[in-house]
Amino acid sequence: MDVAVILAFVSGILAATWRMATPLIYASVGEVFAERSGVINLGLEGIMLVGAFNAYTAAFYSGSLWLGLLAALFTGVLLGLLFAFFTVTIKANQIVVGTAFNLAGSGISGFLFESIFLKSNYSSLGIPTFNDLSFPFLTKIPYLGDILFHYNILVYITVLLVPLASFVLYKTAFGLAVRSVGAHPKAADTMGISVSRMRYICVVIGSVLTALGGATLTLAFANQFVEDMTSGRGFIALAAVVFGGWTPWGATAASLLFGVFYALQLRVQAMNSVLLPYQFLQVLPYVATVLALISVRHRAGSPKALGVPYRS
Amino acid sequence: MNSPILRMENIVKTFPGVVANRGVNLEIRRGEIHALLGENGAGKTVLMSILYGLYVPDSGTIYLNGQPITIKSPKDAIAKRIGMVHQHFMLEPTLTVAENIILGQFPSWTILNKQRIGEVHEKIRSLSNQFGLGVDPAARVSRLSVGEQQRVEILKVLYHGADLLILDEPTAVLTPQEASRLLEFLRDLAKKGLTTIFITHKLDEVMQVSDRVTVLRDGQVIGTCETRETNPRALAKMMVGREVLMDLHRKLASPGEPVLAISNLRVRDARGLPVVKGVSFTVRAGEIVGVAGVSGNGQSELALAIAGLIDDVAFDRFQLEGKDVTRRDLRAASHRHSAHIPEDRQKMGMVLPFSVSENFILEEYSSPRFARHGFLRGQAIRSYSQNQVKKFDIKVSDVSEEIANLSGGNQQKVVVARELDRHPGFLLVNQPTRGIDIGATEFVHQQILAQRDGGTGILLISTDLEEIFALSDRILVIFEGEIIGELPSDRSQVEKVGLMMAGKRDPDRE
């Protein structure tokens, strides 16, 4: 193989990396907030799926992608409030509630999609998607243009989202309160911070961003909903939070790393010359996730009150 | 000066199954140091938590400066200039001193930029200088000693402008020197007009520092008196409800053969750092060897190592009842030759959801006394348990009751009864009376002494110096994982032991 081929192969992978990482970035940065406040939302997968479905449905009937996005946002708020009600107010086991969310999310979105869309005779189930933005000159730079300047708006929002999340978490009184509530809720309580309120807010932030991450799947990448289309991205986002050391930048870096494997897998599948069955390649991102988690098993930094309901 | 700053009237607070406060009346005068004395479980902390807004009382009224007020949350309390230093510090170790202090102070959207943080640091520094607390606002709390953390807690309260300060058992975690420095500091604060409520169960502290004292028992006020008009014996009687033996009568020890001989014992913690650094000592039959030290200096790991309950252990020699033990069979040998009263009774000493009788047979359940052909002998277990309950005066409705429902003192008696019944040659005792009432403490102490007189060699680990001096025949002082000295158990040595607990290897040479 000559250099040009290799270069094309690598840039092809990198060009898909950020796009593949985008839903993970949304969900994992959101989940950083939830977990830093002490709540582990194992239901990301379900929330992402319902977010994707509702965004698709709203966009399908209204014809507006922005209304689709708005629908995902509301979905996130509602599911976040519901999750917080169970885990913070009722103090139910967070793992159990999360699992229930995943099962229900998959079942409900699949059922509704089947009964609303598949059983009717729409001529097409496709919706328009967010177009790639084009930048004068920049998009045309060889390789770099492909890698950085040919995405849609939802991808570019992450450029703002991540620094903003980091700023909020580390440079505001709100962020200080979030971190204290997840690490030593009793101390926060004695200083007049409402542990429940903080956790509600953070779970909702996490849920909204996760639902938006789901919306990117239907509004930007595919042009319709498919049953269980998230295929584990919610869980990989959870892993990205851990691998990223519970920080927005870390979770983003981890998401991008997992994004590389998604992209690699897609790229290799597209090459006819490879003899491996494609299922082996599809496994790549998940194997990468497991290896990543094994590599950080001794790392400190998990919020000390993570997963523990607060009782004063 | 003598107008009441605070009056609590008829405070009632119940938790499921427990009445913590049954109609408590308390009056605090402006500028005084008021001791709130009572045994564990008497309701002192609950009463103060109500005042600080952590609990809402079922009924009762609080008057501050003559006005009835309601305090629904710590935020209300802080706004009304009430501050509390909790027994377990409310500091998050990964944050800095300043971050801990300003938690909850600013509205959510406040940006904590360099300038704002700088102002906060400046204010903390000037307060710290004003009161001579020596606190660095930029320091991370995890790097501070326990004494320094307590000063941060006090500073936190002063920072928020409190003029009523509540301290919950503030000396429990301090060395004797640190404790007396704290008490002096409280006197200084009182001179500056601060009112202090001081929760304690230590009589000498009450006598030393307070102006008045209120005694609580079983959630009720037994009485309030001027400190100078009372004495420790009278206070103890109010606190316990009967005459208390203030001093144990201890016969001279007659030590025999060594039952435990250790040389160069080393333990590493989970991160691989040494926590016990080459400890050597001997315990002989019929003597009590006390290990004194501030909590967290390797005592827990030392105890776990001797009981064979920790992995990363090494030693040159380990003998139990004259027999050499290797690293591999340490656990089995320790179980065979010794009994262990562990430091955390609820986590290590018992199975909380099990009944009292099940807890009695936790170790011997498979012996022929309690089991035949693999089946438990219900009747035998029951009558054995009833016997033990009677012998150790354990208050329980039936031996089938869950041990979780018992008071701390009665739970500890179950553990002690079970361990002593194994008639060990060597007994390892770690914090045997932490968090239990005076009556139970007295009983446990007597049992330990009786065991010694019966010829058992005992290693007593305790952070309570009173306990060490009351029971031990010899005292070892542990500091940062090393035994840095051995002294005779004599009250005249208290100050020396205190200095050694703070790390002074040779206090005489100063």
Contacts between the chains, C-beta under 8 A, distances in Angstrom:
chain1	res1	chain2	res2	distance
A	171	B	111	5.9
A	171	B	112	5.6
A	171	B	113	6.9
A	172	B	108	7.0
A	172	B	109	6.7
A	172	B	110	6.4
A	172	B	111	5.6
A	172	B	112	6.2
A	173	B	102	7.7
A	173	B	105	7.6
A	173	B	106	3.9
A	173	B	107	6.5
A	173	B	108	5.6
A	173	B	109	7.3
A	173	B	110	4.1
A	173	B	112	6.2
A	174	B	108	3.9
A	174	B	109	6.7
A	174	B	110	8.0
A	176	B	95	7.6
A	176	B	99	6.0
A	176	B	102	7.6
A	176	B	103	6.5
A	176	B	112	6.6
A	177	B	103	6.8
A	177	B	104	6.6
A	177	B	108	7.0
A	179	B	92	7.8
A	179	B	94	7.9
A	179	B	95	7.3
A	180	B	92	5.3
A	180	B	95	6.8
A	180	B	103	5.4
A	183	B	92	4.9
A	183	B	94	6.2
A	183	B	95	7.8
A	184	B	90	7.2
A	184	B	91	7.4
A	184	B	92	4.1
A	186	B	90	6.2
A	187	B	90	3.8
A	187	B	91	6.2
A	187	B	92	5.5
A	187	B	100	7.3
A	187	B	103	7.1
A	188	B	92	8.0
A	188	B	103	6.1
A	188	B	104	6.9
A	189	B	54	7.3
A	189	B	74	6.5
A	190	B	52	7.4
A	190	B	54	7.1
A	190	B	74	5.0
A	190	B	84	7.0
A	190	B	86	6.7
A	190	B	90	4.7
A	191	B	74	6.7
A	191	B	78	7.6
A	191	B	90	7.4
A	191	B	103	4.1
A	191	B	104	3.9
A	191	B	105	7.7
A	192	B	73	6.4
A	192	B	74	4.9
A	192	B	75	3.2
A	192	B	78	5.6
A	192	B	104	4.3
A	193	B	103	6.4
A	193	B	104	4.3
A	194	B	73	7.7
A	312	B	54	6.0
A	312	B	55	7.7
